[in-house]
Amino acid sequence: MKKKIGIIGGTGLENIAGLQFMNAVKQETPYGSPADEYKVYENDLYIIYALSRHGKNHEYAPHNVNYQANIYGFYMLEASEILSFSSVGGINLTYRNGDLVLTDDAIDNTNRGSVTFHNEKGKVIHIDMSSPFCNSLRQKLLKSAENKGISLINGGTYICTDGPRFETPAEIKMYRIWGADMVGMTLFPELTLAKELGICYANISLITNAASGVEENRKLTSDEVVEEAKRNTAKITTIIEEYINNSEREQCSCKNILLGAAVSK
């Protein structure tokens, strides 16, 4: 039986060489409609479901994305792992536009609703976040980039804000003190929702711009974010192509995340 994996990111990441397009699936969930149809691709090893998290025409701002529906849709399609790709601003002073970072830690600085699938009274769940991202997926992504000669920074802390505005220089200074390397608007609750469902999840973040105040007297625009993302889509899709041509990865315990997570008296 072929393994089923999900890919979530911006428009364009679903156009991956070596895959045969099968169809597009409109997947309704108990949490409403995902941002777009899931484009279904296939090769000898995998069935791949690709989703544009902001919608086909980027119509959903970060604070309006239905994260529950997006992730639960992957669950209903029986995806066992999700490869997430994000565009972020660089806080770490060594980062340069176009750098790819394999995220290994994260800070949730959002104030969003619908952050869990466990809202019913009497069912209190505290999931472990000691290892926020699946290390097995991370190692396979790292190896895939290495095999293709693509530089992938191994480790970085992503701080997630509500958006849709960019951050102030003072906020970025504070985030750097907190230990953040990059700032984005979509990692939470996407990451934790996937973990609650036992789906392996890993993230590669693309540095599209210096965060506010990192470069003096410089205005941030959405246009530069989009243009930098377009310039680096080829590198990201090359990593994905190498990833899906290799079935080997170490076993992990992501599917057992709920063991011992429930509060019981």
C-alpha positions, 0 to 999 in steps of 0.5 A, spaced: 500 500 500 502 506 498 504 511 503 500 518 503 503 524 505 501 531 505 504 538 502 502 545 505 504 551 502 504 557 497 501 556 490 506 553 486 509 548 490 504 543 488 507 543 481 512 537 482 516 534 477 516 526 477 508 526 479 502 524 475 496 528 477 490 524 478 485 529 480 483 534 485 479 533 491 474 537 495 474 535 502 469 537 507 470 536 514 467 537 521 470 544 521 468 547 515 471 547 508 479 547 507 482 553 503 482 549 497 481 543 493 487 538 495 491 536 488 492 529 488 499 526 485 502 519 485 508 516 484 511 509 485 511 510 492 506 515 495 500 518 494 501 526 495 495 531 497 497 538 496 494 544 499 495 551 498 494 554 505 491 561 503 487 558 498 487 558 490 488 565 489 491 567 496 484 569 498 485 568 506 489 572 510 493 568 516 488 570 521 482 568 517 485 561 515 481 555 517 487 551 520 482 546 523 479 544 516 486 544 512 489 539 517 483 535 518 482 534 511 489 531 511 487 526 516 480 524 513 485 523 506 489 518 511 495 522 510 501 520 515 505 526 514 505 533 512 511 537 509 510 544 511 513 550 507 512 557 509 515 564 507 518 568 513 522 574 515 529 573 518 530 575 525 537 572 525 542 577 523 546 571 519 540 570 515 540 572 508 534 572 503 533 566 499 536 562 505 532 555 507 531 553 514 529 547 517 525 549 523 527 545 529 523 549 535 517 555 535 514 560 539 507 561 539 505 568 540 498 568 537 491 569 540 487 565 535 481 561 537 480 554 534 487 552 536 485 544 538 480 539 536 479 537 543 474 543 546 468 538 549 467 539 556 470 533 560 476 532 555 482 536 557 488 534 553 495 537 554 500 534 548 507 534 549 511 539 545 518 537 547 520 535 540 515 540 536 517 537 529 518 530 527 525 529 527 524 523 522 521 527 517 527 533 519 532 528 517 529 525 511 528 533 508 536 534 511 538 528 507 534 530 501 537 537 500 544 534 501 543 529 496 541 535 491 546 540 493 541 545 496 543 549 502 538 547 508 540 551 515 539 545 520 535 548 526 532 555 527 526 558 531 520 560 528 516 565 532 508 566 530 504 572 530 497 573 528 498 578 522 496 580 518 500 586 519 508 586 519 511 587 526 514 593 529 522 594 530 521 594 537 517 587 537 522 584 532 528 586 538 524 583 543 523 576 539 530 576 538 531 577 545 526 571 546 531 567 541 527 567 535 530 566 528 525 568 524 518 570 524 511 568 520 504 568 521 502 561 519 505 555 523 500 555 529 495 552 530 497 548 524 503 545 527 499 543 534 493 541 530 497 536 526 500 533 532 494 532 536 492 528 530 498 524 530 500 526 523 508 527 523 509 534 521 516 538 519 517 545 516 522 548 511 521 556 512 524 560 506 527 567 508 524 572 504 526 578 507 529 581 513 524 583 519 522 590 521 528 594 523 533 589 521 535 593 515 535 600 517 530 605 513 527 600 509 520 599 508 517 592 508 512 590 502 508 584 500 511 584 493 518 582 495 515 576 499 512 574 493 517 575 489 522 572 493 518 566 494 517 565 486 525 565 485 526 559 490 520 555 489 525 551 484 529 549 490 523 547 494 520 543 489 527 539 488 528 537 495 520 535 495 522 531 489 528 527 492 524 526 498 518 522 495 523 518 491 526 515 497 521 511 501 526 510 507 526 514 514 526 512 521 520 510 525 518 515 530 512 516 535 508 522 533 502 517 532 502 516 540 502 523 542 496 522 545 498 517 550 498 520 557 496 527 554 489 526 557 487 529 564 484 524 568 481 524 575 
